[in-house]
């Protein structure tokens, strides 16, 4: 486990989500159980009512976003008998506060599967925080220092799961929100997030609002590429 797993998992447990550790391994004939080789180990958190769940999947690294492995997936459905209506994906390096606020917004949302607001709520939320819209591309917005961006854009063709049957058609060109942080264009991404086509826009806005919040957060280490882009305050 990592700090990202521990911090988010603690918030979910406090909110009443049930956690299950999923372990898949291999044993040789006659080998005692405790000597088994663990091949996969993830932690699944299930919301009360079982209409939403989040899974810490980093040990498996099943999918890459911006050359980074997926750390968390979050999904929701309309009834316990349904498959996931939408899924969101987050890589390591994601600010824990933003992911936690996204999950807590999902936790209190009456309808966890379907959204009713348009994509403007994401743009308006970030604009209110001082982010700047791209003058050439309507659904792209970035922070004033151009380190972090949000875009409603075409999603990768493989690996993004969504309940809308149209997304199964590669010619349909499904669109969804993607966010990424790259303070230095000569270096790779610090983190990335992708929201499948049916993810409610207001939940994406909750993630965006937390991400853009000016309130200070506790950090023990900072990436070198962010040295000139952050305001540091000492803990009293």
Residue pairs with C-beta under 8 A, 6 or more apart in sequence:
1 9
1 43
1 56
2 58
2 71
2 92
3 96
4 71
4 72
4 92
4 94
4 96
4 99
5 43
5 56
5 58
5 71
7 96
7 100
8 54
8 56
8 72
8 96
8 99
8 100
8 103
9 19
9 43
9 45
9 56
11 100
11 103
11 104
12 19
12 45
12 54
12 103
13 19
13 45
15 103
15 104
15 107
16 47
16 48
17 45
17 46
17 47
17 48
17 54
17 107
18 45
18 46
18 48
19 43
19 44
19 45
19 46
20 43
20 44
20 45
20 46
21 41
21 42
21 43
21 44
22 40
22 41
22 42
22 43
22 44
23 38
23 40
23 41
24 38
24 39
24 40
24 41
25 36
25 37
25 38
25 39
25 40
26 36
26 37
26 39
27 33
27 35
27 36
27 37
40 59
40 60
41 59
42 55
42 56
42 57
42 59
42 60
43 55
43 56
44 53
44 54
44 55
44 56
45 53
45 54
45 55
45 56
46 52
46 53
47 53
47 106
47 107
47 112
49 80
50 80
51 76
51 77
51 78
51 79
51 80
51 112
51 113
52 74
52 75
52 76
52 77
52 106
52 107
52 112
53 74
53 75
53 76
54 72
54 73
54 74
54 75
54 103
55 72
55 73
55 74
56 71
56 72
57 70
57 71
57 72
57 73
58 69
58 70
58 71
58 72
58 92
61 69
61 70
62 70
62 159
63 69
63 70
63 89
63 159
64 70
65 89
65 91
65 192
65 193
65 194
66 91
66 180
66 188
66 189
66 192
67 188
67 189
68 91
68 92
68 93
68 188
68 189
68 191
68 192
69 91
69 92
70 89
70 90
70 91
71 90
71 91
71 92
71 94
72 89
72 90
72 94
72 99
73 87
73 88
73 89
73 90
74 87
74 88
74 90
74 102
74 103
74 106
75 84
75 85
75 86
75 87
75 88
75 161
76 84
76 85
76 86
76 106
76 112
76 113
77 83
77 84
77 85
77 112
77 113
77 163
78 85
78 111
78 112
78 113
78 114
82 113
82 163
83 163
84 161
84 162
84 163
85 113
85 114
85 162
85 163
85 198
86 113
86 162
86 163
86 195
86 196
86 197
86 198
86 199
86 200
87 160
87 161
87 162
87 196
87 199
88 102
88 193
88 194
88 195
88 196
88 199
88 203
89 160
89 193
89 194
89 195
90 99
90 191
90 192
90 193
91 189
91 191
91 192
91 193
92 191
93 181
93 189
93 190
93 191
93 223
94 191
94 193
95 191
95 210
95 211
95 217
97 210
97 213
97 217
98 207
98 210
98 211
99 207
100 210
101 206
101 207
101 209
101 210
102 203
102 206
102 207
102 210
105 202
105 203
105 206
105 207
106 112
106 203
109 200
109 202
109 203
113 163
113 198
114 198
114 200
115 198
115 199
115 200
115 201
115 202
115 203
116 200
116 202
117 200
117 201
117 202
117 205
118 201
119 139
119 152
119 177
119 201
120 201
121 201
121 202
121 205
122 141
122 150
122 152
122 177
122 201
122 204
122 205
122 208
123 133
123 139
123 141
123 150
124 205
125 205
125 208
125 209
125 212
126 141
126 150
126 208
126 209
126 212
127 133
127 141
129 209
129 212
129 213
129 214
130 143
130 144
130 212
131 141
131 142
131 143
131 144
131 150
131 212
132 141
132 142
132 143
132 144
133 140
133 141
134 140
134 141
134 142
137 151
139 151
139 152
139 153
140 149
140 150
140 151
140 152
140 153
141 149
141 150
141 151
142 148
142 149
142 150
143 149
143 212
145 183
145 229
147 181
147 182
147 183
147 226
147 229
148 179
148 180
148 181
148 182
148 211
149 179
149 180
150 177
150 178
150 179
150 208
151 177
151 178
151 179
152 175
152 176
152 177
153 175
153 176
153 178
154 173
154 174
154 175
155 174
155 175
155 176
155 178
155 194
155 196
155 197
156 194
157 170
160 167
160 174
160 176
160 194
160 196
161 196
162 174
162 176
162 196
162 197
162 198
163 198
164 174
164 197
164 198
166 172
166 174
167 174
167 196
167 197
167 198
174 196
174 197
175 197
176 194
176 195
176 196
176 197
176 199
177 193
177 194
177 195
177 199
177 201
177 204
178 192
178 193
178 194
178 195
179 192
179 193
179 194
179 207
179 208
179 211
180 189
180 191
180 192
180 193
181 189
181 190
181 191
181 192
182 188
182 189
182 190
183 190
183 223
183 225
183 226
183 229
184 225
187 225
190 223
190 225
190 226
193 207
195 203
195 204
216 231
216 233
218 235
222 230
